[in-house]
Amino acid sequence: MLLVGVSNSMLFVILPYLTRQLGAGEMYIGLIFAASSLLYMFFSPFWGWRSDHFGRRPILLIGILGNGFSLLAMGLVSSWIESGMATAAIALVLLALSRAIYGLVGSSMQPAAQAYIVDRTSRAERTVLLSLLAAGAGLGTALGPPLAAWLGSGFGVPNAMYFLVALSVVFFASVSIGLPEHKKPTARRLSGRALLDMIVDTRLRTLLMIGALSWMGQGIFLQTLLFFLSDRLDLTALQALPVSGTILAAGAISVLVMQFGCIPLFRPNPRRLMVVGAGLAASGAMLMIFAASVWVIALAFVLASSGFGLLRPGISSAASLRVFDHEQGGAAGLIGATAGAGFLLAPFTGLALYQFVGPFAPFALLSATLAGAVILAMIQPIDHSNERF
């Protein structure tokens, strides 16, 4: 999950810079992620389901390989862009195709990792430990932006990508050698039809809606930040790059505080995590509408990030507590698929509004949708660790 966080957060700094280098509009950064998000939405449940059949470690290794190949391809394309010989249309298509490899194969990492934790924990400790797992991604998200700014400005964007490829190789070796597979694949397998039925299952239906809304919100925040800084503060893309990286890192640190500190300390139930998390995210979106300085933008981003940091473990633990053992991989995959759904919606909602209406329009939309997520969270049952839905 550390690898997932570092890889994604570095791209949220690097790809807006590359699209501005190509002279492309804001919406194109979202379209690069859209193909990957669509594939992620479909293949995350598939890989979670397959992890119930074949075990967690093999699926994790497949995901790490997919992540590495995706980053290698993006590094080669970015090298072409940096050479000044790239055609904008072809380069954007190649970036989208390179990122699509992550959605197709790299989408296996999150559901396999979550199901691995579920295999090894009791119901009573699951919310806390799933939050710590999510904090692994949070730590990676904190490290990614400053790494992107430092490596990108000091050694070039392609070398920043190749650094991530090398990191993928290290993690592949670590999982291959050091991760034990203590639990055999479940004998009672979840059928493909049953996996599809879980999408509309009353146990998970509203959780999937909250997840999609929250990921759409985070996608809009992440994909518009560099543009918002440039346009609101009259900065060039190169000037906005380190500022964007610093704010992204501050947001990630706030997630770590929530997931490493607040959740283990206060041990809130999943519903409370979702209500408070959605409320903080909505507050951050509303504050962005009035942001006129780098400090207010940073505060709004940190508020929203803290909220998203509480929402994720709340949704994951609620889903895990509501399904049976043979459904864990499938449920983890479906919850992971909400990330694909949210990032697929982001360019056609927030980024389209940003380009065609103005910088504040996406955050007006988010204020409303995240307020809706608060209402959906408030009507959730309390998922007790000693109950089975």
HELIX and SHEET records of a PDB file:
HELIX    1   1 LEU A    2  GLN A   21  1                                  20    
HELIX    2   2 GLU A   26  PHE A   54  1                                  29    
HELIX    3   3 ARG A   56  GLU A   82  1                                  27    
HELIX    4   4 ALA A   88  LEU A  104  1                                  17    
HELIX    5   5 GLY A  106  SER A  108  5                                   3    
HELIX    6   6 MET A  109  ASP A  119  1                                  11    
HELIX    7   7 ARG A  123  GLU A  125  5                                   3    
HELIX    8   8 ARG A  126  PHE A  155  1                                  30    
HELIX    9   9 VAL A  157  GLY A  178  1                                  22    
HELIX   10  10 GLY A  192  ASP A  197  1                                   6    
HELIX   11  11 ARG A  205  LEU A  233  1                                  29    
HELIX   12  12 ALA A  237  LEU A  256  1                                  20    
HELIX   13  13 VAL A  257  CYS A  262  3                                   6    
HELIX   14  14 ILE A  263  PHE A  266  1                                   4    
HELIX   15  15 PRO A  270  ILE A  289  1                                  20    
HELIX   16  16 VAL A  294  ARG A  322  1                                  29    
HELIX   17  17 ASP A  325  GLU A  327  5                                   3    
HELIX   18  18 GLN A  328  ALA A  346  1                                  19    
HELIX   19  19 PRO A  347  LEU A  351  3                                   5    
HELIX   20  20 ALA A  352  PHE A  356  1                                   5    
HELIX   21  21 ALA A  361  MET A  378  1                                  18    
END                                                                             
